[in-house]
Amino acid sequence: MGKVRFGMIGAGGISTTHLSAIAAHADAELAAIADTNETGRSS
């Protein structure tokens, strides 16, 4: 079985908790993040 791919809508304060949870699982992969707030956006 392949990895479970996740997409995140919103990259606010709680997002670091969610990202850590995804990173803790070998079978999980973050596919995309979307946020309308441009603060902190690198590209």
N, C-alpha and C positions, 0 to 999 in steps of 0.2 A: 504494500500500500504506500502511496506517496504522501507527501507532506500536506497538512491542512493549512490552507492559505487564508490569512486574515486581512481585512481592510479596516482601517480605522477612520471614522468620521469625527473630527474634532481632535485637536492636539493641545488641549488645555492642561490644567494642573494634574488631573488624574491620569493623563496619558502615560506618564512615566511608570506608573504602577501597572497599567495594562501592557506596556512594552516589555517590562521586566517579566511579567507572567508569560508572555509569548516566547521570549528569549529562553526561558527556563525549560521549555519543552523541545526536545530534539525533532519531533515530528510537526512542529509548527513553523510557519514562515509568514512574516509580514509582507504583504504584497503591495499595499498602498496606504497613504495617509492623505486625507483631504481636510482642509480647514479654511474658512473664509477670512480669518484674522491673519493679516500679513506680517504681524510682529514676529520676529524670529525666523522668518522664512529665508532660506539661503538661496533659492532659485525660483 
